[in-house]
Amino acid sequence: MSKVVIQGNASGTGNFTIAAPNSNTDRTFNLPDAAGTVLTTGNQSDFPAGSVLQVVNTNTSSSSSVNSNTWVDYLSSSITPSSTSSKILILHTVSYGGEYNGYGAGRCARSIGGGSATALRIGSPINTETYFTDHSFGMHTNNANDTYKMWQTSFNYLDSPSTTSEVTYTFSIKSDSGNRVLHVNVSNSNPGTGANAPPNTSVMLLEIAG
């Protein structure tokens, strides 16, 4: 039969009391069959690598439009990591509409402590990219019959800002040198009424223990 052993600390001088709760119900507390530390409350630094330490969720129903090769911001969210070893998992979804056969780009730019912004992207631009060398993800609409419709695209990224200062992620769009119009949260045929489908533009920032 296994035994439960309570072992004191030879260097400590305080008394450690295990107190029963004010309850009229019999309960069983099962210890895990593994070595480690049982946490009830504690600092964020106490949790093991891979734990989610905090979550910040930001969404918007406001509309934005662009018809030029200039970045237009449509969403921003900030998080303050508890450790320089923490990573930030970015989960972003944007609803957009636009003119037929239009294409553009989205960008996620990171700013630390109010400093200069750095565009985040996976991979490197290819030689044929002219307008979108600093973009994070692409956006494209279909033919003329779809101008009342909306599309969704996402950008998921695991960032390593290496700071405990506030980190701000700003999302922006631009189109192909003004040849096509793109809208966030509205279709091209209803740019002033909201959309034919509920807009869903949001970003979730998760601090992951390093």
N, C-alpha and C positions, 0 to 999 in steps of 0.2 A: 504494500500500500504506500502510495506517495505521501509525503509529509510537507506541511507548510512550515518553513523555518523563518523566524523573524530575527535578523542579525543586527545588533547594534553597531554603531560607529565609535571606534576607540578614541577618535579625536574630538567628538562632539560632546557638548555638556548639556544640551537641551533634552527635554523629554518629548518623544514622538507618540502622540495619542491617536489610536484608531477608535473613532467614536461612531456609535450606531445612530442612524437617522431616526427622526420621530415618525415611525411608521408602524402600522398594525398588520402589515403583510410580510410573510416570510419570503425572502429573496435569496438567490444564490449568485455569487460573483465568481465567474469562471476565469481563472488566470490563463493567459495564452501559453502554449507549449513552445516558448521561444525566449531567448535572452533579450533584454532590452529594458527600456524605461517606460513605465505606465504613466501617461500624461492625463491630467484632468484639466488643469489650467496652467498656463505658462507663457513665456515669451515666444515670439515667432521664431527666434533662433533655436528653440528647443526641438522644433519639428524636423524630421529627417528630410533629406534631399528628395525632391519630387512632390512634396506636399504643396497644396494650394494654400497660400498664406493670406491672400485677400483677393477680392473680385470687385472690379469697377465696371458697371454697365451704363452705357450712354446711347441714347437713340434720338432721332430727330424725325419730325414729319414736315419740316420746312422744305421748300423747294429751292433749287438753285439751277441756273442755266448758264451755258457757255457756248460761244460760237467762234472762239479764237484760240490761238496757240499760246494762251496764258492760263496759268493755274488759277482756279476759282475754288476757295475753301467751302466745304459743306458740312464738316463734322470734326469736332475736336474733343479729346478726352485725356485726362491726366491721372497719374498714379505715382505714389511715392514708395519706392522699394524700401524694405526694412534692412536689406543687406546688399553689399556690393556684389555678392555672389549670386543674387537672385536673377532669374530670367523672367521676362514678361511675355506671356503668350497672348498674341493679338488675334482675335476672331472677329472679322469684319464682313458685313453683308451690306450691299448697296442696291437699291431699286432705282432704275433709270429708264428713260425713254429717249427718243430722238428721231431725227429725220431718216428717211429710208436709206438703207445702205450706208449709214453713218458709222464712223468709228472714231474713237478717242482713247483716252487713257486716264487711269486713276493713280494717285500717288499717296503714299503714307510717309509723312515726314516726321522725324523724331527730333524733339528739342529738349535739352537737359538744362534745368535751372534757368529757363528763359533765354538760353543761348541760341546760337545759329542752328538751323534745321538741317537734318541729313535725311535724304530719301532712302527708304529701305526697299530692297528688292532681292529676288532670288535669281542668281545667274547674272550674266552680262548682256548688254545690248548687242544685237547683231548689226552687221554693216549696213543693211537696208533701212534701219530706223533713222528717220530724219527729224521728227518732231518730238519723239518720246524716249529720248535716251535716258531720262531721269524718272521714268514712271515705275510704278510698283505692280500694276495689273492693267490688262486691256479691257476695252468696252466696245461692243459692236451691236448695231441694230440690223434688222432684216429689210424686206422689200417694202414698197409704198403702201401695201395693204395692211401693214402692221403699225401704222403711226398712232393708233389708239392704244396700242399694247405697251406693256412694260416688261423689262427683263431684270434679272438679278445676277450679280457676280459677287465673288467673295475674295478676300485676301487674308490668309492665315499665315502667321509668321511668329517664330520664337526669337525674341530679341534679347540681347545681353548688354544692357546699358551700362553696367558696372558702376553704379552710383547709388547713393541714398538721397539724392536731391530729387525734386519733383520732375517727372518725365511726362512730356506732353506729346501726344500723337495727333497730327492734323491730317485730315483726308481732303484731297482736292481732285478736280477733274479739269481736263482741257480737250479740245477737239482738234481735228487735223487741219490746222492753219485756217480755220474759219469756213471751211467748205461745208461742214455739217454742224447742226445744233444738237447738243446733248442736254438732257434735263435730269436732275435728281429728284425722285419722289413724285414725278408727274410724267404723263405721256406727252408726246409731241403735239398731239391734236387737242389736248386739254391742259396747256401750260399754266392756266390760272385757276383751275378748279379743284386741284388736289390729285386725282388719278382715278382710273376706272377700277383699280384694285387697291387694297389698303397698302400704303407705303411701308416699307420695312428697311430702314437704313439705320444700322446700329453698329456699335463696336463693344466688345467685351474684352477687358484687360485682366488677366490672371497673373498674379505674382506667384512664381514657382520657386520653391526653396532650392538653392544650389548645393 
